Amino acid sequence: MKRKRLWIALAVVLAILMIPVPSVLKDGGTKVYTAVLYRIVIWHQLDEDVPGGYRTGTEFEIFPFHFLHSI
Protein backbone atom coordinates (compact mmCIF):
# COMPACT_ATOMS: atom_id res chain seq x y z
CA MET A 1 0.00 0.00 0.00
CA LYS A 2 2.86 2.41 0.78
CA ARG A 3 4.47 1.80 -2.63
CA LYS A 4 1.23 2.69 -4.37
CA ARG A 5 1.07 5.99 -2.46
CA LEU A 6 4.69 6.69 -3.32
CA TRP A 7 4.05 6.16 -7.05
CA ILE A 8 0.96 8.37 -6.93
CA ALA A 9 2.92 11.11 -5.13
CA LEU A 10 5.74 10.90 -7.69
CA ALA A 11 3.26 11.11 -10.56
CA VAL A 12 1.62 14.20 -9.04
CA VAL A 13 4.99 15.92 -8.50
CA LEU A 14 6.09 15.12 -12.06
CA ALA A 15 2.81 16.46 -13.44
CA ILE A 16 3.25 19.71 -11.50
CA LEU A 17 6.81 20.11 -12.80
CA MET A 18 5.55 19.82 -16.38
CA ILE A 19 2.88 22.56 -16.20
CA PRO A 20 4.07 25.50 -18.35
CA VAL A 21 3.71 29.20 -17.63
CA PRO A 22 3.00 31.07 -20.90
CA SER A 23 4.33 34.54 -21.66
CA VAL A 24 4.41 36.79 -24.73
CA LEU A 25 7.39 39.01 -25.50
CA LYS A 26 7.00 42.51 -26.92
CA ASP A 27 9.25 41.85 -29.91
CA GLY A 28 6.62 41.03 -32.51
CA GLY A 29 4.75 38.17 -30.83
CA THR A 30 7.27 35.61 -29.55
CA LYS A 31 5.59 33.13 -27.19
CA VAL A 32 7.52 31.40 -24.40
CA TYR A 33 6.19 28.43 -22.44
CA THR A 34 8.38 27.75 -19.38
CA ALA A 35 8.10 24.87 -16.93
CA VAL A 36 10.64 23.56 -14.43
CA LEU A 37 11.63 20.68 -16.72
CA TYR A 38 11.56 22.38 -20.14
CA ARG A 39 11.08 25.59 -22.15
CA ILE A 40 9.48 26.06 -25.57
CA VAL A 41 10.06 29.28 -27.51
CA ILE A 42 7.96 30.02 -30.61
CA TRP A 43 9.82 32.84 -32.35
CA HIS A 44 7.98 35.63 -34.17
CA GLN A 45 10.46 38.46 -33.82
CA LEU A 46 10.81 41.65 -35.82
CA ASP A 47 14.05 41.51 -37.83
CA GLU A 48 14.90 43.79 -40.74
CA ASP A 49 17.63 41.46 -42.07
CA VAL A 50 15.21 38.58 -42.78
CA PRO A 51 12.97 38.59 -45.88
CA GLY A 52 9.42 39.28 -44.77
CA GLY A 53 10.56 41.25 -41.73
CA TYR A 54 10.09 38.51 -39.12
CA ARG A 55 12.37 35.85 -37.67
CA THR A 56 10.28 32.72 -37.10
CA GLY A 57 10.99 29.28 -35.68
CA THR A 58 10.63 27.00 -32.67
CA GLU A 59 13.15 26.18 -29.95
CA PHE A 60 12.87 23.41 -27.34
CA GLU A 61 15.22 23.18 -24.35
CA ILE A 62 15.19 20.62 -21.54
CA PHE A 63 16.35 20.81 -17.92
CA PRO A 64 18.96 22.08 -16.92
CA PHE A 65 20.00 23.80 -20.17
CA HIS A 66 17.07 26.21 -20.32
CA PHE A 67 18.42 27.95 -17.20
CA LEU A 68 21.79 28.76 -18.84
CA HIS A 69 20.57 31.81 -20.78
CA SER A 70 17.53 34.00 -20.80
CA ILE A 71 15.62 35.54 -23.65
HELIX and SHEET records of a PDB file:
HELIX    1   1 LYS A    2  LEU A   17  1                                  16    
HELIX    2   2 PHE A   65  PHE A   67  5                                   3    
SHEET    1   A 4 VAL A  21  VAL A  24  0                                        
SHEET    2   A 4 LYS A  31  THR A  34 -1                                        
SHEET    3   A 4 TYR A  38  LEU A  46 -1                                        
SHEET    4   A 4 TYR A  54  ILE A  62 -1                                        
END                                                                             
